[in-house]
Amino acid sequence: MSVQYTILTLFDAIHGSLVEIQTSKASPAGDLRQWLWIEGGVVTWLPVVAESTELERFFDRAVLTLHGDCAELKWTGGKRDVLVQYQDRKLRPSFHSLVHQHLN
């Protein structure tokens, strides 16, 4: 049976998308909610390690800082992605199929 998911939050950047999903099956860490970074045909699971405030999320390899409808994802290697939040929460078709493959 294929894992179903609902998009809770969607941010787009020039090179990819950051998406928070809720799934019908738990992640390896036991969570039904997951943050995924999609870029270059690859889906990377970003486990949340801490949430200090509503404006920051700390992942195992990046920090998300929220600024209204904009955000910044700072990677541990120094890369930074400027993000824009989309209220319609619709992934690009190619990204949708990548998430589906990642979950199944």
VEXSELO-160598 format. One record per residue: residue number from 1; residue in three letters; z, y, x of N, C-alpha, C, CB in turn. Coordinates in steps of 0.02 Angstrom, whole numbers. Glycine has a CB too. Layout:
N
KETI	num	residuo	nc3	nc2	nc1	cac3	cac2	cac1	cc3	cc2	cc1	cbc3	cbc2	cbc1
KETI	NUM	ALA	Z	Y	X	Z	Y	X	Z	Y	X	Z	Y	X
...
***
This chain:
104
KETI	num	residuo	nc3	nc2	nc1	cac3	cac2	cac1	cc3	cc2	cc1	cbc3	cbc2	cbc1
KETI	1	MET	0	-59	42	0	0	0	0	62	44	61	0	-48
KETI	2	SER	-42	108	28	-49	169	69	9	217	56	-116	203	54
KETI	3	VAL	31	250	109	85	299	104	58	363	73	117	313	175
KETI	4	GLN	90	385	20	71	447	-13	113	504	15	79	442	-90
KETI	5	TYR	86	565	13	125	621	38	109	684	-2	110	634	112
KETI	6	THR	157	730	-1	151	795	-33	160	848	21	202	804	-91
KETI	7	ILE	117	897	22	123	952	71	175	1002	45	54	987	83
KETI	8	LEU	227	1013	84	279	1061	66	267	1129	96	347	1035	89
KETI	9	THR	244	1131	159	231	1193	195	169	1182	238	293	1215	238
KETI	10	LEU	126	1234	240	66	1229	281	55	1294	319	4	1213	238
KETI	11	PHE	49	1288	386	32	1344	429	-33	1326	465	90	1360	479
KETI	12	ASP	-77	1375	470	-139	1365	508	-139	1410	569	-201	1379	464
KETI	13	ALA	-168	1384	623	-179	1421	685	-253	1415	703	-133	1394	743
KETI	14	ILE	-274	1449	755	-343	1445	776	-363	1374	793	-355	1491	836
KETI	15	HIS	-319	1338	828	-336	1272	853	-308	1214	813	-313	1265	923
KETI	16	GLY	-268	1227	762	-238	1172	725	-197	1195	666	-195	1132	771
KETI	17	SER	-159	1148	639	-116	1161	582	-48	1129	592	-148	1136	517
KETI	18	LEU	4	1162	567	71	1135	565	87	1124	491	124	1184	599
KETI	19	VAL	105	1062	475	117	1046	404	182	1008	397	58	1005	376
KETI	20	GLU	221	1027	346	280	991	328	262	949	266	341	1038	313
KETI	21	ILE	274	884	270	257	840	214	319	802	191	201	792	234
KETI	22	GLN	315	778	130	364	731	104	325	668	87	403	760	41
KETI	23	THR	349	612	113	313	550	105	348	502	58	303	517	172
KETI	24	SER	311	450	38	340	398	-4	373	344	39	287	368	-48
KETI	25	LYS	366	349	106	395	300	153	427	339	210	340	251	180
KETI	26	ALA	485	318	231	523	353	283	488	349	351	593	324	289
KETI	27	SER	497	401	391	472	404	460	512	356	503	476	477	488
KETI	28	PRO	492	348	567	531	305	612	604	327	619	499	305	681
KETI	29	ALA	618	391	607	687	416	611	724	409	544	688	489	634
KETI	30	GLY	689	384	493	720	375	428	712	433	380	791	361	436
KETI	31	ASP	673	483	399	663	542	357	605	534	309	653	604	400
KETI	32	LEU	611	561	249	555	563	202	514	626	213	580	559	130
KETI	33	ARG	545	676	246	509	738	264	490	736	337	553	802	248
KETI	34	GLN	429	758	352	405	759	421	367	823	434	361	697	435
KETI	35	TRP	371	847	495	330	901	519	276	871	564	372	956	557
KETI	36	LEU	214	890	554	158	864	593	117	921	621	115	817	550
KETI	37	TRP	97	915	683	50	962	714	-17	926	719	75	987	786
KETI	38	ILE	-70	957	693	-136	927	692	-183	970	733	-163	918	619
KETI	39	GLU	-211	941	785	-255	979	830	-302	931	866	-214	1021	881
KETI	40	GLY	-365	948	869	-413	910	909	-419	838	889	-395	914	980
KETI	41	GLY	-414	823	825	-421	754	803	-359	711	813	-477	722	838
KETI	42	VAL	-302	743	829	-240	707	842	-184	735	798	-220	711	917
KETI	43	VAL	-143	690	770	-84	709	732	-23	694	774	-81	673	663
KETI	44	THR	19	744	785	80	736	825	140	747	779	82	785	885
KETI	45	TRP	183	697	775	245	702	736	294	743	776	274	631	720
KETI	46	LEU	324	794	743	373	838	775	441	827	742	351	913	771
KETI	47	PRO	482	782	769	548	772	740	591	835	746	583	713	775
KETI	48	VAL	626	853	692	671	910	693	735	888	728	687	935	620
KETI	49	VAL	756	928	778	818	913	813	874	960	792	808	917	888
KETI	50	ALA	856	1020	765	907	1067	741	874	1122	701	947	1097	800
KETI	51	GLU	912	1149	653	891	1208	616	948	1258	621	874	1192	540
KETI	52	SER	938	1310	663	992	1357	673	998	1406	615	982	1394	738
KETI	53	THR	941	1427	588	940	1472	531	879	1455	489	938	1548	554
KETI	54	GLU	871	1490	434	811	1480	393	748	1505	429	818	1515	326
KETI	55	LEU	758	1543	483	701	1572	519	680	1532	580	717	1642	539
KETI	56	GLU	717	1480	597	699	1440	656	707	1366	643	742	1461	717
KETI	57	ARG	661	1328	670	665	1255	669	654	1231	740	611	1223	619
KETI	58	PHE	698	1188	764	692	1162	832	667	1090	828	761	1166	869
KETI	59	PHE	609	1079	857	580	1012	860	593	984	929	503	1013	844
KETI	60	ASP	576	920	938	589	889	1003	546	919	1059	576	815	999
KETI	61	ARG	489	951	1043	447	980	1096	421	1049	1080	388	934	1108
KETI	62	ALA	449	1082	1029	428	1150	1011	481	1184	968	360	1148	972
KETI	63	VAL	475	1250	963	519	1290	920	475	1330	873	567	1337	962
KETI	64	LEU	489	1326	808	453	1364	757	496	1423	738	436	1320	695
KETI	65	THR	468	1484	744	502	1545	724	462	1575	667	509	1596	784
KETI	66	LEU	495	1587	610	462	1612	550	469	1688	545	491	1579	487
KETI	67	HIS	415	1720	523	413	1792	512	376	1805	447	378	1830	573
KETI	68	GLY	407	1792	390	372	1800	326	317	1748	319	344	1871	319
KETI	69	ASP	255	1772	307	198	1727	301	167	1708	368	145	1758	256
KETI	70	CYS	196	1734	422	172	1718	489	227	1681	526	151	1784	528
KETI	71	ALA	207	1647	579	255	1610	619	227	1601	689	272	1542	587
KETI	72	GLU	271	1578	734	249	1562	801	279	1494	821	271	1618	852
KETI	73	LEU	237	1452	849	259	1388	875	257	1391	951	214	1329	847
KETI	74	LYS	316	1387	982	322	1391	1055	335	1320	1080	380	1439	1076
KETI	75	TRP	288	1296	1121	292	1229	1148	333	1229	1213	222	1201	1161
KETI	76	THR	365	1173	1229	407	1169	1289	366	1181	1352	441	1101	1292
KETI	77	GLY	301	1167	1352	259	1179	1410	237	1251	1419	199	1135	1406
KETI	78	GLY	256	1295	1372	239	1366	1377	184	1389	1330	218	1380	1446
KETI	79	LYS	146	1343	1301	93	1361	1254	124	1391	1191	49	1299	1236
KETI	80	ARG	89	1440	1162	112	1471	1100	55	1472	1050	138	1543	1113
KETI	81	ASP	71	1455	988	22	1458	934	46	1506	881	9	1387	903
KETI	82	VAL	4	1555	864	19	1602	810	-6	1569	746	-16	1672	821
KETI	83	LEU	38	1567	695	24	1532	633	25	1578	573	74	1476	623
KETI	84	VAL	-15	1562	523	-15	1597	459	-1	1545	404	-84	1634	447
KETI	85	GLN	47	1562	360	65	1515	307	16	1522	248	137	1527	284
KETI	86	TYR	-4	1465	221	-49	1464	163	-11	1437	104	-112	1421	177
KETI	87	GLN	-7	1477	51	30	1458	-9	-5	1403	-49	40	1518	-53
KETI	88	ASP	-72	1397	-43	-107	1346	-83	-95	1276	-56	-182	1361	-84
KETI	89	ARG	-71	1270	6	-52	1207	37	-107	1154	34	11	1180	5
KETI	90	LYS	-168	1174	50	-223	1126	52	-248	1120	124	-281	1148	5
KETI	91	LEU	-243	1060	150	-267	1046	218	-343	1047	221	-240	979	243
KETI	92	ARG	-369	1063	280	-440	1054	291	-457	981	279	-461	1077	364
KETI	93	PRO	-514	965	248	-530	895	233	-525	848	293	-600	890	206
KETI	94	SER	-547	870	352	-542	827	411	-469	815	430	-581	858	471
KETI	95	PHE	-426	865	421	-355	857	437	-321	811	386	-320	925	438
KETI	96	HIS	-342	815	323	-314	772	272	-325	698	290	-346	788	203
KETI	97	SER	-385	681	312	-399	612	330	-359	591	393	-474	602	342
KETI	98	LEU	-348	637	440	-308	622	499	-235	607	481	-311	680	548
KETI	99	VAL	-207	646	435	-138	635	413	-134	567	378	-114	691	365
KETI	100	HIS	-182	553	335	-183	489	300	-185	431	351	-245	485	254
KETI	101	GLN	-227	436	402	-230	384	454	-164	379	492	-288	399	502
KETI	102	HIS	-134	436	507	-71	437	544	-15	401	505	-50	510	558
KETI	103	LEU	-13	412	440	40	384	400	30	310	383	46	422	336
KETI	104	ASN	-32	289	386	-47	220	367	-68	182	428	-102	216	314
***
